[in-house]
Each structure stands twice: as C-alpha cells, then as structure tokens.
Amino acid sequence: MNTETTAQSPLRLAVIIGSVRHERFADAITGWLLTELAAIDGLEVDPIDLADVDLPLQGTQPGGTATVISDRLHAADAYLVVTPEYNHSFPAALKNAIDWHYEEWAYKPVAFVGYGAGSGGIRAIEQLRLIFPELRATTTRDAVLLNAPWTRLGPNGYEATEGERGALSATMTELGWWARTLRAGRVAEQASAA
C-alpha cells in the first residue's frame, strides 16, 4: 500500500470498553459514543468490550503469543478507551488487557472517555496517561469527562450535555490528527525498511 492510498483510507478506531462489571453504566455511554462516532466521516469503528474478551490474568504476552483481540488492536490506527473510575483508579481488567499487548499500541494515539462520581473519571485517565507512553503510544491532551452520568439517563439512553458533546468533538479532532500523523510515520518506516 502506498503512502498516498494510506493517507486517504479511513482511520480505524478501536473503542475499548474497560468495565467488565455485570451491572455497569458503560453500555449507556458506549451507545451514545457509537452514535456520535458514526457521524464522523472517514472513521471505521471497532468496539472491543473487555467483558466479552477472555484474557487470563497474566501480563505481557509470553513469547509473542497472540490473544483473541491482538489482530483487532494491531489493525487500529487509534484507540478510544472508555473507563470508569473505581476507587480513584481504572479497572484491573483494563490494565490486564493493556499488559497482554505490546507492539499493538506502539506509535499510535490513545484518547479517553472517563466517567465517575464527582471526578468524571479524571483520576483513572491520569493514571492511564502514565502507562501508555511506556508502550510507545501517544495520549491526547483532550479527553471526555462524564461527571455522574447516570443522572442523565433518559428513555433513549445517555443524554449528553452540550459540553460533553463539545469535549468529544475536540478529543476526536486531536485523536484524528495524531492518528493520521502517526500512521504516515509508520508507513514511511515500513517503506524504508523494505
């Protein structure tokens, strides 16, 4: 694939749902997100729900062993991580999924949608921002913080505020810029290695 074709192809976005609880608010938020993301031109969205992914509690892949989501993560140009804040941090299942993969994250951007009572998930996001650069991923400055979102659940699902929709727009604009820029860099690196 040449550089010009790659630059014009749709961006592949993996939306990673980090909560694995049986009763969770992530489903309402993800429903809202997928509707909003469907309206963005040039974006292919792949929702990866960790509640549906069987990953043993182990850590980084032993000997490069692929997991059930390795190919989907590898195919992505960018990631949008949806995380609740549990006890001032993010869920253990999310950390396990991150640790099971390494090369999949490299030289790709990661943005966040956080939710929680009072903080909007900011403490979970700030901790994730310390982890992803170690995997050679770039995190965006902008993020979406949903403060007590369960108070805005209506008959048609999650009812986002104008500020939250604006935050999502800003986050996706920044994520898109990084995704295109880093994809071009990865293509150039592959071409020079060939």
Secondary structure, 3 states (H helix, E strand, C coil): CCHHHHHHCCEEEEEEECCCCCCCCHHHHHHHHHHHHHCCCCEEEEEEEHHHCCCCCCCCCHHHCCCCCHHHHHHCCEEEEEEECECCECCHHHHHHHHCCCHHHCCCEEEEEEEECCCCCHHHHHHHHHHHHHHCCEECCCCEEEECHHHHEECCEECCCHHHHHHHHHHHHHHHHHHHHHHHHHHHHHHHHC
